[in-house]
């Protein structure tokens, strides 16, 4: 995982790997949270303030290559490591052997 300058002072995280002779990359850009100015969630009497912490968002879809790197198998119907992964269910991520328990404030890349 490397950090790169992105749009001035903002920092992007980049995860790179080689597989099957091809270079792959996943880039995460920071998204600021509410930083003391809560987002008002809901409507009417149920409306309440919500604080959102800073987080990172991927700039590209999860490719089949990344999915295989993390999960070890490719559930996609149309196989192409450069394409987004498809045919994924909640059970794939959160079931036995899934990696759905991602840290809330940092991505765990220690597989």
C-alpha positions in Angstrom: 0.0 0.0 0.0 1.4 3.4 -1.0 0.2 6.9 -0.5 0.2 9.4 -3.4 -0.5 13.1 -3.5 -4.0 13.5 -5.0 -5.6 16.9 -5.7 -3.2 19.0 -3.7 -3.1 18.1 0.0 -5.5 15.2 -0.2 -3.8 11.7 0.0 -4.9 8.6 -2.0 -4.0 5.1 -1.0 -2.9 2.7 -3.7 -2.7 -1.1 -3.6 -0.8 -2.6 -6.5 0.0 -6.2 -7.3 1.0 -8.4 -10.3 -0.9 -11.5 -11.2 -0.9 -13.6 -14.4 1.7 -11.3 -15.9 -0.5 -8.2 -15.5 -0.2 -5.2 -13.2 -3.3 -4.4 -11.1 -4.1 -1.4 -9.0 -6.8 -0.3 -6.6 -6.9 3.4 -5.6 -8.7 4.7 -2.5 -9.4 8.4 -2.1 -10.2 10.1 1.2 -13.7 11.4 1.7 -14.1 13.9 4.6 -16.7 13.2 7.2 -19.0 15.8 8.8 -16.2 17.1 11.0 -18.4 18.7 13.7 -21.3 19.7 11.4 -23.6 16.7 11.7 -25.7 15.5 8.8 -29.4 15.6 9.6 -30.8 12.1 8.8 -34.5 11.4 8.5 -37.5 13.6 8.5 -40.0 15.0 10.9 -39.8 14.1 14.6 -37.5 11.1 13.8 -34.9 13.4 12.3 -31.6 13.2 14.1 -28.0 14.4 13.7 -25.4 11.9 12.5 -21.7 12.3 12.7 -19.8 10.7 9.9 -16.0 10.0 10.3 -13.6 10.5 7.4 -13.4 7.4 5.1 -11.8 6.2 1.9 -13.8 5.3 -1.3 -12.5 3.2 -4.2 -12.2 5.1 -7.5 -12.9 2.0 -9.6 -15.2 -1.0 -9.2 -13.8 -4.1 -7.6 -12.3 -6.1 -10.4 -12.3 -9.9 -10.7 -8.5 -9.7 -10.2 -8.9 -7.9 -6.8 -11.7 -10.2 -5.7 -9.6 -13.3 -6.4 -6.6 -11.7 -4.6 -8.7 -11.1 -1.5 -11.3 -14.0 -1.6 -9.3 -16.7 -3.4 -12.0 -17.5 -6.0 -13.9 -15.8 -8.8 -17.7 -16.2 -8.8 -18.2 -14.2 -12.0 -20.2 -15.6 -14.9 -18.2 -13.8 -17.6 -14.5 -14.3 -16.7 -12.2 -11.4 -17.4 -9.9 -10.3 -14.6 -10.1 -6.6 -15.8 -13.9 -6.5 -15.5 -15.9 -5.8 -12.3 -16.7 -8.9 -10.3 -20.3 -10.1 -10.6 -22.5 -12.8 -9.2 -21.6 -11.9 -5.6 -24.0 -12.4 -2.7 -24.1 -11.2 0.9 -23.2 -14.8 1.8 -20.0 -14.7 -0.3 -18.8 -11.7 1.8 -20.1 -12.5 5.3 -20.4 -16.3 5.2 -17.8 -18.8 6.2 -14.4 -17.8 4.8 -15.7 -14.4 3.8 -13.8 -11.2 4.6 -16.8 -9.0 5.5 -15.3 -8.1 8.9 -13.4 -5.1 7.5 -12.1 -2.6 10.0 -14.4 0.4 10.3 -11.7 3.1 10.0 -8.9 1.4 8.0 -8.7 -1.2 5.3 -7.1 -4.5 6.4 -4.7 -5.6 3.7 -2.9 -8.2 5.8 -4.0 -11.4 3.9 
